[in-house]
Amino acid sequence: MHQKRTLFQAISALGIWALCSLAAVAQPGYGFAAPGGYGLKVYRTDYSLYPFVQIYLRSFDADMQPLINLNERNLGLMIQGRPYDPRKMQYGIQSIRDRAEATRSVLVIDASKSMAGAPFEETLRAAIRFIESKRPQDEVAVLAIRDTKDGYDLVSQFERDERALARRIADIRADGMKTRLYDSIGAALQLCGMSAQGSIAGGSYVISCSVIVMSDGKDEGSSVSREELMTRISNMRIPIPLYSLAYSRIDSSYFKNLEALSKNSFGIYYHIGETNYQMQRVVEQIQNILQSDYVVTFRSYVPVDGASHNIKLGIEYPSGSGKYVYDDATFEAIQPPPFPATMEAIQQLNQKIPALPDGNPFWPTADGVSSERPSTMPQSTPQQ
């Protein structure tokens, strides 16, 4: 596993994502955690290094916390209804925490006068703590809900420099008379939607974007309603989870607005109430969730045909329990473009996951005969 981790780090650092970003497709996913159970959500597949396909997923237990230390023994992989045989070593899994892909987050900070004083000061400290907890390649944008024509100030575009972000956050003042909460959250979702895939400075590839809202949940005068915002979240092709920290020293009756939005987006609702000192601990938990996603890399034996093919990915947790939770995704069997960085990455993966001589990665059928294999194989090492 150490050799695999080193290889995947090298590949993810090659900066090839800018060249092949059109081959990354978000998947809506339908994983969920039943009471006392666990779940997974596939949110992206990348086939720009075909025949190698990468599946990005988020796992969670009944408390929406990530499953830890997943490995190949926890996985079940099916391509077009046929299960891969793990003994043939044609797939692997790695935590995003150990890779070069970047995450993006948008902080939405309620800067109305009702938050002035100790609650607002603690909010700013928590925002800075969130930034301190990120990885160097991760980027954060900041919106402050204030009395402007849009209902918010764009305090910072997506930025990775911790000091620059901290300075901008420290300058926010709680002086707003109204809280156009839904308009501000809508703007944060739009920021995420415009940057949900593609490369950023330094060659890192953005694989997820999330929204973190710090407010009492009260909306005043937004141009969109909560119902319209809920519909927008439900219809998003690229999932954008919303994590809300609900706090107020005056009125907690509006907390349910934040709770509904978070649950609808596969995010998490945190009831802070008046105990503002919890906020720094909560944002550390959120950063841990964002950095605890996994990527599964497998070698496909579907011939290059330009068509879409089904993936079913399952997690058995703990390993050996016999209970799997599955989610679905798709990939396209395409010939990768002949860019030097792409060819180098494919060649490195060829060394780590060599093609099987018989071209059959599947489990034997019930009669002991191997599953039918494709009549032709995709070109595994494109010529430069």
C-alpha positions as a Markdown table, in Angstrom:
| # | Residue | x | y | z |
|---|---|---|---|---|
| 1 | Met | 0.0 | 0.0 | 0.0 |
| 2 | His | 2.9 | 2.4 | 0.6 |
| 3 | Gln | 4.0 | 2.0 | -3.0 |
| 4 | Lys | 0.5 | 2.6 | -4.3 |
| 5 | Arg | 0.2 | 5.7 | -2.2 |
| 6 | Thr | 3.5 | 7.0 | -3.5 |
| 7 | Leu | 2.4 | 6.3 | -7.1 |
| 8 | Phe | -1.0 | 8.0 | -6.8 |
| 9 | Gln | 0.6 | 11.0 | -5.2 |
| 10 | Ala | 3.0 | 11.3 | -8.1 |
| 11 | Ile | 0.2 | 11.0 | -10.7 |
| 12 | Ser | -2.1 | 13.5 | -9.0 |
| 13 | Ala | 0.7 | 16.0 | -8.9 |
| 14 | Leu | 1.4 | 15.9 | -12.7 |
| 15 | Gly | -1.1 | 18.6 | -13.4 |
| 16 | Ile | -2.8 | 16.7 | -16.2 |
| 17 | Trp | -6.2 | 17.6 | -15.1 |
| 18 | Ala | -6.3 | 21.0 | -16.9 |
| 19 | Leu | -5.8 | 19.0 | -20.2 |
| 20 | Cys | -8.5 | 16.5 | -19.6 |
| 21 | Ser | -11.2 | 18.1 | -17.4 |
| 22 | Leu | -14.0 | 17.4 | -19.9 |
| 23 | Ala | -13.7 | 13.7 | -19.0 |
| 24 | Ala | -14.7 | 14.3 | -15.4 |
| 25 | Val | -18.4 | 13.9 | -14.8 |
| 26 | Ala | -20.3 | 14.4 | -11.6 |
| 27 | Gln | -22.8 | 11.8 | -10.5 |
| 28 | Pro | -25.9 | 12.6 | -8.4 |
| 29 | Gly | -25.6 | 9.4 | -6.3 |
| 30 | Tyr | -28.3 | 7.9 | -4.0 |
| 31 | Gly | -26.2 | 6.6 | -1.1 |
| 32 | Phe | -27.7 | 7.2 | 2.3 |
| 33 | Ala | -27.2 | 6.1 | 5.9 |
| 34 | Ala | -30.0 | 4.3 | 7.6 |
| 35 | Pro | -30.4 | 4.7 | 11.3 |
| 36 | Gly | -27.5 | 2.9 | 12.9 |
| 37 | Gly | -26.0 | 2.3 | 9.5 |
| 38 | Tyr | -23.7 | 3.9 | 7.0 |
| 39 | Gly | -23.7 | 5.0 | 3.4 |
| 40 | Leu | -21.7 | 6.4 | 0.5 |
| 41 | Lys | -22.2 | 9.0 | -2.2 |
| 42 | Val | -20.3 | 8.9 | -5.5 |
| 43 | Tyr | -20.0 | 12.5 | -6.7 |
| 44 | Arg | -17.5 | 12.3 | -9.6 |
| 45 | Thr | -15.9 | 9.9 | -12.0 |
| 46 | Asp | -12.8 | 10.8 | -14.1 |
| 47 | Tyr | -11.9 | 8.7 | -17.1 |
| 48 | Ser | -9.3 | 11.0 | -18.6 |
| 49 | Leu | -6.6 | 8.3 | -18.1 |
| 50 | Tyr | -8.7 | 5.5 | -19.7 |
| 51 | Pro | -8.5 | 2.6 | -19.4 |
| 52 | Phe | -8.0 | 3.8 | -15.8 |
| 53 | Val | -11.1 | 5.3 | -14.2 |
| 54 | Gln | -11.2 | 7.2 | -10.9 |
| 55 | Ile | -14.3 | 7.3 | -8.7 |
| 56 | Tyr | -14.6 | 10.0 | -6.1 |
| 57 | Leu | -16.8 | 9.2 | -3.1 |
| 58 | Arg | -17.9 | 10.4 | 0.3 |
| 59 | Ser | -18.6 | 7.9 | 3.0 |
| 60 | Phe | -20.6 | 8.6 | 6.2 |
| 61 | Asp | -22.0 | 6.8 | 9.2 |
| 62 | Ala | -25.4 | 7.5 | 10.9 |
| 63 | Asp | -24.0 | 10.7 | 12.3 |
| 64 | Met | -22.8 | 11.8 | 8.9 |
| 65 | Gln | -19.1 | 11.4 | 9.9 |
| 66 | Pro | -16.7 | 9.8 | 7.4 |
| 67 | Leu | -15.8 | 6.1 | 7.6 |
| 68 | Ile | -12.1 | 5.7 | 8.5 |
| 69 | Asn | -9.4 | 3.5 | 7.1 |
| 70 | Leu | -11.3 | 2.1 | 4.2 |
| 71 | Asn | -9.2 | -0.2 | 2.0 |
| 72 | Glu | -9.6 | -2.7 | -0.8 |
| 73 | Arg | -11.1 | -5.3 | 1.5 |
| 74 | Asn | -14.0 | -3.0 | 2.2 |
| 75 | Leu | -14.8 | -2.5 | -1.5 |
| 76 | Gly | -17.1 | -4.3 | -4.0 |
| 77 | Leu | -16.8 | -3.1 | -7.6 |
| 78 | Met | -19.1 | -4.1 | -10.5 |
| 79 | Ile | -18.8 | -3.0 | -14.1 |
| 80 | Gln | -21.9 | -3.5 | -16.3 |
| 81 | Gly | -23.3 | -5.9 | -13.6 |
| 82 | Arg | -20.1 | -8.0 | -13.4 |
| 83 | Pro | -18.1 | -8.0 | -10.1 |
| 84 | Tyr | -14.4 | -7.5 | -10.1 |
| 85 | Asp | -12.3 | -10.2 | -8.4 |
| 86 | Pro | -10.3 | -8.4 | -5.7 |
| 87 | Arg | -7.6 | -11.2 | -5.8 |
| 88 | Lys | -6.7 | -10.0 | -9.3 |
| 89 | Met | -5.6 | -6.6 | -7.9 |
| 90 | Gln | -7.2 | -4.4 | -10.6 |
| 91 | Tyr | -8.4 | -1.6 | -8.3 |
| 92 | Gly | -7.2 | 0.4 | -5.3 |
| 93 | Ile | -8.5 | 3.1 | -2.9 |
| 94 | Gln | -6.9 | 6.1 | -1.3 |
| 95 | Ser | -7.9 | 9.0 | 0.9 |
| 96 | Ile | -8.1 | 12.4 | -0.7 |
| 97 | Arg | -6.1 | 13.6 | 2.3 |
| 98 | Asp | -3.0 | 12.0 | 0.8 |
| 99 | Arg | -3.5 | 13.3 | -2.7 |
| 100 | Ala | -2.9 | 16.6 | -4.6 |
| 101 | Glu | -6.5 | 17.2 | -5.6 |
| 102 | Ala | -8.0 | 20.4 | -4.1 |
| 103 | Thr | -11.3 | 21.2 | -2.3 |
| 104 | Arg | -13.1 | 24.5 | -2.4 |
| 105 | Ser | -15.3 | 26.0 | 0.3 |
| 106 | Val | -17.4 | 29.1 | 0.6 |
| 107 | Leu | -17.9 | 30.6 | 4.0 |
| 108 | Val | -21.1 | 32.6 | 4.4 |
| 109 | Ile | -20.9 | 34.8 | 7.5 |
| 110 | Asp | -24.0 | 36.6 | 9.0 |
| 111 | Ala | -22.8 | 40.1 | 9.6 |
| 112 | Ser | -26.0 | 41.7 | 10.8 |
| 113 | Lys | -26.1 | 43.9 | 13.9 |
| 114 | Ser | -28.0 | 41.2 | 15.9 |
| 115 | Met | -24.8 | 39.2 | 15.8 |
| 116 | Ala | -22.6 | 41.9 | 17.1 |
| 117 | Gly | -20.4 | 41.4 | 20.2 |
| 118 | Ala | -19.1 | 38.0 | 21.5 |
| 119 | Pro | -21.1 | 35.8 | 19.1 |
| 120 | Phe | -19.7 | 37.6 | 16.0 |
| 121 | Glu | -16.2 | 37.7 | 17.4 |
| 122 | Glu | -16.4 | 33.9 | 17.9 |
| 123 | Thr | -17.7 | 33.5 | 14.4 |
| 124 | Leu | -14.7 | 35.2 | 12.9 |
| 125 | Arg | -12.4 | 33.2 | 15.1 |
| 126 | Ala | -14.1 | 30.0 | 13.8 |
| 127 | Ala | -13.8 | 31.2 | 10.2 |
| 128 | Ile | -10.1 | 31.7 | 10.6 |
| 129 | Arg | -9.8 | 28.3 | 12.3 |
| 130 | Phe | -11.5 | 26.7 | 9.3 |
| 131 | Ile | -8.8 | 28.3 | 7.1 |
| 132 | Glu | -6.0 | 27.2 | 9.3 |
| 133 | Ser | -7.3 | 23.6 | 9.1 |
| 134 | Lys | -7.3 | 23.4 | 5.4 |
| 135 | Arg | -4.5 | 21.8 | 3.2 |
| 136 | Pro | -2.2 | 24.2 | 1.3 |
| 137 | Gln | -3.9 | 23.4 | -2.1 |
| 138 | Asp | -7.4 | 23.9 | -0.8 |
| 139 | Glu | -9.2 | 27.2 | -1.5 |
| 140 | Val | -11.8 | 29.2 | 0.4 |
| 141 | Ala | -14.1 | 32.1 | -0.6 |
| 142 | Val | -15.9 | 34.3 | 1.8 |
| 143 | Leu | -19.3 | 36.1 | 1.7 |
| 144 | Ala | -20.5 | 38.4 | 4.4 |
| 145 | Ile | -24.3 | 39.0 | 4.6 |
| 146 | Arg | -24.7 | 42.8 | 4.7 |
| 147 | Asp | -26.8 | 45.7 | 3.4 |
| 148 | Thr | -25.7 | 45.8 | -0.2 |
| 149 | Lys | -27.8 | 45.7 | -3.4 |
| 150 | Asp | -27.1 | 42.0 | -3.6 |
| 151 | Gly | -27.5 | 41.4 | 0.1 |
| 152 | Tyr | -23.9 | 40.4 | 0.6 |
| 153 | Asp | -20.3 | 41.4 | 0.2 |
| 154 | Leu | -17.8 | 39.2 | -1.6 |
| 155 | Val | -15.0 | 39.5 | 1.0 |
| 156 | Ser | -12.7 | 37.1 | -0.9 |
| 157 | Gln | -12.8 | 35.2 | -4.1 |
| 158 | Phe | -11.3 | 31.6 | -3.9 |
| 159 | Glu | -8.0 | 32.0 | -2.2 |
| 160 | Arg | -5.4 | 29.5 | -0.8 |
| 161 | Asp | -3.2 | 32.1 | 1.1 |
| 162 | Glu | -4.2 | 31.6 | 4.8 |
| 163 | Arg | -2.8 | 35.0 | 5.8 |
| 164 | Ala | -4.6 | 36.9 | 3.1 |
| 165 | Leu | -7.9 | 35.2 | 4.0 |
| 166 | Ala | -7.5 | 35.9 | 7.7 |
| 167 | Arg | -6.8 | 39.6 | 7.1 |
| 168 | Arg | -10.0 | 39.9 | 5.0 |
| 169 | Ile | -12.1 | 38.1 | 7.5 |
| 170 | Ala | -10.8 | 40.2 | 10.4 |
| 171 | Asp | -12.0 | 43.3 | 8.5 |
| 172 | Ile | -15.7 | 42.2 | 8.5 |
| 173 | Arg | -18.0 | 44.3 | 10.7 |
| 174 | Ala | -21.4 | 43.3 | 12.0 |
| 175 | Asp | -23.4 | 46.3 | 10.9 |
| 176 | Gly | -26.1 | 44.9 | 8.6 |
| 177 | Met | -29.7 | 45.9 | 9.2 |
| 178 | Lys | -31.2 | 43.0 | 7.2 |
| 179 | Thr | -30.2 | 39.4 | 6.6 |
| 180 | Arg | -30.8 | 38.3 | 3.0 |
| 181 | Leu | -29.8 | 34.8 | 4.0 |
| 182 | Tyr | -31.2 | 32.9 | 1.0 |
| 183 | Asp | -29.8 | 35.3 | -1.6 |
| 184 | Ser | -26.3 | 34.9 | 0.1 |
| 185 | Ile | -26.5 | 31.1 | 0.1 |
| 186 | Gly | -27.6 | 31.2 | -3.5 |
| 187 | Ala | -24.6 | 33.3 | -4.4 |
| 188 | Ala | -22.3 | 30.8 | -2.5 |
| 189 | Leu | -23.9 | 27.9 | -4.5 |
| 190 | Gln | -23.3 | 29.7 | -7.7 |
| 191 | Leu | -19.6 | 30.3 | -6.8 |
| 192 | Cys | -19.3 | 26.6 | -6.2 |
| 193 | Gly | -21.1 | 25.7 | -9.3 |
| 194 | Met | -18.9 | 27.8 | -11.5 |
| 195 | Ser | -15.7 | 26.2 | -10.1 |
| 196 | Ala | -16.8 | 22.6 | -9.4 |
| 197 | Gln | -14.3 | 21.1 | -11.8 |
| 198 | Gly | -11.2 | 22.2 | -13.6 |
| 199 | Ser | -7.6 | 23.0 | -12.5 |
| 200 | Ile | -6.4 | 25.8 | -10.4 |
| 201 | Ala | -3.0 | 27.5 | -9.9 |
| 202 | Gly | -0.3 | 24.9 | -9.1 |
| 203 | Gly | -1.9 | 22.1 | -11.2 |
| 204 | Ser | -4.3 | 20.9 | -8.4 |
| 205 | Tyr | -7.6 | 19.7 | -9.7 |
| 206 | Val | -10.8 | 20.8 | -7.9 |
| 207 | Ile | -12.9 | 17.7 | -7.0 |
| 208 | Ser | -15.5 | 19.2 | -4.6 |
| 209 | Cys | -17.0 | 22.4 | -3.3 |
| 210 | Ser | -19.0 | 23.0 | -0.1 |
| 211 | Val | -20.8 | 25.9 | 1.6 |
| 212 | Ile | -20.4 | 26.6 | 5.3 |
| 213 | Val | -23.1 | 29.0 | 6.7 |
| 214 | Met | -22.8 | 30.8 | 10.1 |
| 215 | Ser | -26.1 | 32.4 | 10.9 |
| 216 | Asp | -29.2 | 32.4 | 13.1 |
| 217 | Gly | -31.3 | 31.2 | 10.1 |
| 218 | Lys | -33.5 | 34.3 | 9.8 |
| 219 | Asp | -34.1 | 35.6 | 6.3 |
| 220 | Glu | -35.2 | 39.2 | 5.6 |
| 221 | Gly | -36.1 | 40.3 | 2.1 |
| 222 | Ser | -34.3 | 37.8 | -0.1 |
| 223 | Ser | -35.3 | 37.6 | -3.8 |
| 224 | Val | -35.6 | 33.8 | -3.5 |
| 225 | Ser | -37.6 | 31.8 | -1.0 |
| 226 | Arg | -36.4 | 28.8 | 1.0 |
| 227 | Glu | -38.5 | 26.5 | -1.2 |
| 228 | Glu | -36.9 | 27.9 | -4.3 |
| 229 | Leu | -33.5 | 27.4 | -2.8 |
| 230 | Met | -34.3 | 23.9 | -1.8 |
| 231 | Thr | -35.4 | 23.1 | -5.3 |
| 232 | Arg | -32.2 | 24.5 | -6.7 |
| 233 | Ile | -30.2 | 22.3 | -4.3 |
| 234 | Ser | -32.2 | 19.2 | -5.2 |
| 235 | Asn | -31.7 | 19.7 | -8.9 |
| 236 | Met | -27.9 | 20.2 | -8.8 |
| 237 | Arg | -26.0 | 17.9 | -11.1 |
| 238 | Ile | -22.9 | 18.4 | -9.0 |
| 239 | Pro | -23.6 | 17.9 | -5.3 |
| 240 | Ile | -22.8 | 20.9 | -3.1 |
| 241 | Pro | -23.2 | 20.0 | 0.6 |
| 242 | Leu | -24.2 | 22.8 | 2.9 |
| 243 | Tyr | -22.9 | 22.8 | 6.5 |
| 244 | Ser | -24.7 | 25.2 | 8.8 |
| 245 | Leu | -23.7 | 26.5 | 12.2 |
| 246 | Ala | -26.9 | 27.8 | 13.8 |
| 247 | Tyr | -26.3 | 30.2 | 16.6 |
| 248 | Ser | -28.2 | 33.0 | 18.3 |
| 249 | Arg | -28.4 | 34.7 | 21.7 |
| 250 | Ile | -31.9 | 36.1 | 20.9 |
| 251 | Asp | -34.1 | 33.8 | 18.9 |
| 252 | Ser | -33.6 | 30.2 | 17.8 |
| 253 | Ser | -36.9 | 29.8 | 16.1 |
| 254 | Tyr | -35.3 | 30.2 | 12.6 |
| 255 | Phe | -32.8 | 27.4 | 13.1 |
| 256 | Lys | -35.1 | 25.1 | 11.2 |
| 257 | Asn | -34.4 | 26.9 | 8.0 |
| 258 | Leu | -30.7 | 26.1 | 8.2 |
| 259 | Glu | -31.5 | 22.5 | 9.2 |
| 260 | Ala | -33.7 | 22.0 | 6.2 |
| 261 | Leu | -31.2 | 23.3 | 3.8 |
| 262 | Ser | -28.4 | 21.2 | 5.2 |
| 263 | Lys | -30.3 | 18.0 | 5.2 |
| 264 | Asn | -31.5 | 18.6 | 1.6 |
| 265 | Ser | -28.0 | 19.0 | 0.4 |
| 266 | Phe | -26.3 | 16.0 | 2.2 |
| 267 | Gly | -24.6 | 18.5 | 4.5 |
| 268 | Ile | -24.8 | 18.6 | 8.2 |
| 269 | Tyr | -26.7 | 20.9 | 10.6 |
| 270 | Tyr | -24.9 | 22.0 | 13.8 |
| 271 | His | -27.0 | 23.4 | 16.6 |
| 272 | Ile | -24.7 | 25.8 | 18.3 |
| 273 | Gly | -27.3 | 27.9 | 20.1 |
| 274 | Glu | -25.6 | 30.2 | 22.5 |
| 275 | Thr | -22.6 | 28.1 | 23.1 |
| 276 | Asn | -20.4 | 29.9 | 20.6 |
| 277 | Tyr | -17.2 | 28.4 | 21.9 |
| 278 | Gln | -18.1 | 25.2 | 20.1 |
| 279 | Met | -17.8 | 26.8 | 16.7 |
| 280 | Gln | -14.0 | 26.3 | 16.3 |
| 281 | Arg | -14.3 | 22.6 | 17.1 |
| 282 | Val | -17.2 | 22.2 | 14.6 |
| 283 | Val | -15.3 | 23.8 | 11.7 |
| 284 | Glu | -12.4 | 21.4 | 12.4 |
| 285 | Gln | -14.9 | 18.6 | 12.1 |
| 286 | Ile | -16.1 | 20.0 | 8.7 |
| 287 | Gln | -12.6 | 20.2 | 7.4 |
| 288 | Asn | -12.0 | 16.6 | 8.5 |
| 289 | Ile | -15.1 | 15.5 | 6.5 |
| 290 | Leu | -13.9 | 17.4 | 3.4 |
| 291 | Gln | -10.5 | 15.8 | 3.6 |
| 292 | Ser | -11.8 | 12.3 | 4.3 |
| 293 | Asp | -13.3 | 11.6 | 0.8 |
| 294 | Tyr | -11.8 | 8.6 | -1.1 |
| 295 | Val | -10.9 | 7.9 | -4.7 |
| 296 | Val | -11.1 | 4.4 | -6.1 |
| 297 | Thr | -8.9 | 3.8 | -9.2 |
| 298 | Phe | -9.6 | 0.7 | -11.4 |
| 299 | Arg | -8.5 | -0.6 | -14.7 |
| 300 | Ser | -11.3 | -1.0 | -17.2 |
| 301 | Tyr | -11.5 | -3.8 | -19.8 |
| 302 | Val | -14.3 | -2.3 | -21.8 |
| 303 | Pro | -13.2 | -1.6 | -25.3 |
| 304 | Val | -12.9 | 2.1 | -26.4 |
| 305 | Asp | -16.4 | 2.8 | -27.9 |
| 306 | Gly | -17.2 | 6.3 | -26.7 |
| 307 | Ala | -20.3 | 5.0 | -24.9 |
| 308 | Ser | -21.4 | 5.3 | -21.3 |
| 309 | His | -21.0 | 2.3 | -19.0 |
| 310 | Asn | -22.4 | 1.5 | -15.6 |
| 311 | Ile | -20.4 | 1.3 | -12.4 |
| 312 | Lys | -21.8 | -0.1 | -9.1 |
| 313 | Leu | -19.5 | 0.6 | -6.1 |
| 314 | Gly | -20.1 | -1.0 | -2.7 |
| 315 | Ile | -18.7 | -0.6 | 0.8 |
| 316 | Glu | -18.7 | -3.4 | 3.3 |
| 317 | Tyr | -18.1 | -1.8 | 6.8 |
| 318 | Pro | -16.5 | -3.2 | 8.8 |
| 319 | Ser | -14.7 | -5.6 | 6.5 |
| 320 | Gly | -16.2 | -9.1 | 6.8 |
| 321 | Ser | -19.6 | -8.0 | 8.1 |
| 322 | Gly | -21.3 | -9.2 | 4.9 |
| 323 | Lys | -23.4 | -6.0 | 4.6 |
| 324 | Tyr | -22.7 | -3.8 | 1.5 |
| 325 | Val | -24.1 | -0.4 | 0.7 |
| 326 | Tyr | -23.9 | 0.5 | -3.0 |
| 327 | Asp | -24.1 | 3.6 | -5.1 |
| 328 | Asp | -24.1 | 4.0 | -8.9 |
| 329 | Ala | -22.0 | 5.9 | -11.4 |
| 330 | Thr | -21.0 | 5.8 | -15.1 |
| 331 | Phe | -17.9 | 6.3 | -17.1 |
| 332 | Glu | -17.2 | 6.7 | -20.8 |
| 333 | Ala | -14.8 | 4.4 | -22.6 |
| 334 | Ile | -12.7 | 6.9 | -24.5 |
| 335 | Gln | -9.2 | 7.2 | -26.0 |
| 336 | Pro | -7.3 | 9.7 | -23.9 |
| 337 | Pro | -5.8 | 12.7 | -25.8 |
| 338 | Pro | -2.1 | 12.2 | -26.6 |
| 339 | Phe | -0.7 | 14.8 | -24.3 |
| 340 | Pro | 2.8 | 13.9 | -22.8 |
| 341 | Ala | 1.6 | 14.3 | -19.2 |
| 342 | Thr | -1.4 | 12.1 | -19.9 |
| 343 | Met | 0.8 | 9.4 | -21.5 |
| 344 | Glu | 3.2 | 9.5 | -18.6 |
| 345 | Ala | 0.4 | 9.1 | -16.0 |
| 346 | Ile | -1.1 | 6.2 | -17.9 |
| 347 | Gln | 2.3 | 4.5 | -18.2 |
| 348 | Gln | 2.8 | 4.8 | -14.4 |
| 349 | Leu | -0.6 | 3.3 | -13.7 |
| 350 | Asn | 0.2 | 0.5 | -16.2 |
| 351 | Gln | 3.2 | -0.3 | -14.0 |
| 352 | Lys | 1.1 | -0.3 | -10.8 |
| 353 | Ile | -2.0 | -2.1 | -12.2 |
| 354 | Pro | -0.6 | -4.2 | -15.1 |
| 355 | Ala | -3.1 | -5.6 | -17.6 |
| 356 | Leu | -4.2 | -9.2 | -17.0 |
| 357 | Pro | -2.9 | -11.6 | -19.6 |
| 358 | Asp | -6.4 | -13.0 | -20.2 |
| 359 | Gly | -8.1 | -9.6 | -20.0 |
| 360 | Asn | -10.6 | -10.9 | -17.4 |
| 361 | Pro | -10.8 | -9.0 | -14.1 |
| 362 | Phe | -14.1 | -10.6 | -13.0 |
| 363 | Trp | -15.1 | -13.2 | -10.5 |
| 364 | Pro | -15.8 | -16.7 | -11.8 |
| 365 | Thr | -19.4 | -17.5 | -12.6 |
| 366 | Ala | -21.4 | -20.0 | -10.6 |
| 367 | Asp | -20.3 | -22.9 | -12.8 |
| 368 | Gly | -16.7 | -22.0 | -12.1 |
| 369 | Val | -16.0 | -20.5 | -15.6 |
| 370 | Ser | -14.7 | -17.0 | -15.7 |
| 371 | Ser | -17.1 | -14.3 | -16.7 |
| 372 | Glu | -17.2 | -13.5 | -20.4 |
| 373 | Arg | -14.5 | -11.1 | -21.3 |
| 374 | Pro | -14.5 | -8.5 | -24.1 |
| 375 | Ser | -13.4 | -9.7 | -27.5 |
| 376 | Thr | -11.1 | -6.7 | -27.9 |
| 377 | Met | -9.1 | -4.8 | -25.3 |
| 378 | Pro | -8.7 | -1.0 | -25.0 |
| 379 | Gln | -5.2 | 0.2 | -25.8 |
| 380 | Ser | -3.5 | 0.3 | -22.5 |
| 381 | Thr | -0.3 | 2.2 | -23.4 |
| 382 | Pro | -1.1 | 4.8 | -26.0 |
| 383 | Gln | 1.9 | 5.5 | -28.3 |
| 384 | Gln | 3.4 | 9.0 | -28.1 |
